[in-house]
Amino acid sequence: MATTFAQQGVGKHQGFEYSRTGNPTRNALEECLAALEDAKHCLAFSSGLGAETTLMLLLNPGDHVVYMEDVYGGTFRLFDKVLKRFGLTFSAVDAADVDAVEKSITPKTRMVWLESPTNPLLRVVDIDAVSEVAHSHGAMVCVDNTFATPYLQQPLHLGADVVVHSSTKYIGGHSDVVGGAIMTSSDELEKQLRFHQNAVGAVPSPFDCWLLLRGVKTLALRVERQSMNAMEVASALQGNTAVKRVFYPGLENHPNRSVAARQMRMFGGMVSFELADEATAFRTLERLRIFALAESLGAVESLAEHPARMTHASIPAQERQRSGVGDGLIRLSIGVEDVADLIADLESALS
Ligand SMILES: Cc1ncc(COP(=O)(O)O)c(C=O)c1O
């Protein structure tokens, strides 16, 4: 927990001076998370958005970013309400369409920002194909791998240059720590990020790093169980007459199932589904007994939420509707409970 470290002489120390700059527990976490993404480097942050902000500060006024339109609401808010003020420009595209990505790249494009699967519509981007296009135009590719987890998908192996995580979610896994991380194998990017991590200061506490290290020990067990449960929940929802549409990359009718099967080990623990309208969605959410009505995701307990009014409320209604996040949409984060209980809970609330 130390904030400072005794030095043997001025400038003579054992690698640690002050904990914003470096801390042994944070080092242990960074080494562990780098290994999970098979990256040469990892930098840990106090939240996913802290990691994202620090990464974006490597860009300069006038630089252009192309991003997947269905990104986490907080990422959109950071781009649209904060970074635009500093002269960065952004274009939202459906990155599941590789041609659309290529068309939106300009000579000023420095970065293509992806999420796959996306939040909350579980759209899938061919990371390999988009990386090839971006690199041919000299842009770097960043993938927010929060939903997939490094256990299911390793974007650096698919051509991405940088991975970001909200480690608050599956990496922590127990709804008890907020954190973020950036992984890369580029020494040059690591050098710039390390400078900015210290200069900007969005660093995690040693205790948070320790909690994340403890949580990550069961990542594989949790994600396997969550993915198996999610597949069964998605299939059950698809057979329910009250449900208009189910969004899950493992379903046969998902438009990008083959891409998901190629780049992911399993299909993950997130499922979204659409009901008739907002009132029906609200009533269903209020009637769930095992699923807690709460924001966040990726922990051992199952959660349900209403993206339009909760996690994605920071996106203007028009923008939200354009990207397909309707008022009847419910997002589920599937936990490790008995799947028969989860399905019974949903069916009872829907009936
Ligand atoms: C996909 C995704 N990326 C980034 C974030 C932001 O992370 P944090 O809440 O840890 O700042 C979230 C948070 O919900 C998320 O779902």
The ligand as a Tripos MOL2 file, in Angstrom:
@<TRIPOS>MOLECULE
LIG
   16    16     1     0     0
SMALL
NO_CHARGES

@<TRIPOS>ATOM
      1 C1        -17.2020   -2.0360  -23.2270 C.3       1 LIG1
      2 C2        -16.8420   -1.0460  -22.1630 C.ar      1 LIG1
      3 N1        -15.7380   -0.2950  -22.3060 N.ar      1 LIG1
      4 C3        -15.3710    0.6160  -21.3770 C.ar      1 LIG1
      5 C4        -16.1320    0.8420  -20.2430 C.ar      1 LIG1
      6 C5        -15.7010    1.8820  -19.2460 C.3       1 LIG1
      7 O1        -15.0880    1.2760  -18.1660 O.3       1 LIG1
      8 P1        -15.1530    1.8300  -16.6460 P.3       1 LIG1
      9 O2        -16.5880    1.8150  -16.2380 O.co2     1 LIG1
     10 O3        -14.2970    0.8330  -15.9080 O.co2     1 LIG1
     11 O4        -14.5690    3.1900  -16.6700 O.co2     1 LIG1
     12 C6        -17.2800    0.0740  -20.0460 C.ar      1 LIG1
     13 C7        -18.1120    0.3080  -18.8450 C.2       1 LIG1
     14 O5        -19.2300   -0.1340  -18.7430 O.2       1 LIG1
     15 C8        -17.6480   -0.8840  -21.0300 C.ar      1 LIG1
     16 O6        -18.7690   -1.6270  -20.9010 O.3       1 LIG1
@<TRIPOS>BOND
     1     1     2 1
     2     2     3 ar
     3     2    15 ar
     4     3     4 ar
     5     4     5 ar
     6     5     6 1
     7     5    12 ar
     8     6     7 1
     9     7     8 1
    10     8     9 2
    11     8    10 1
    12     8    11 1
    13    12    13 1
    14    12    15 ar
    15    13    14 2
    16    15    16 1
@<TRIPOS>SUBSTRUCTURE
     1 LIG1         1 GROUP 0 **** ****
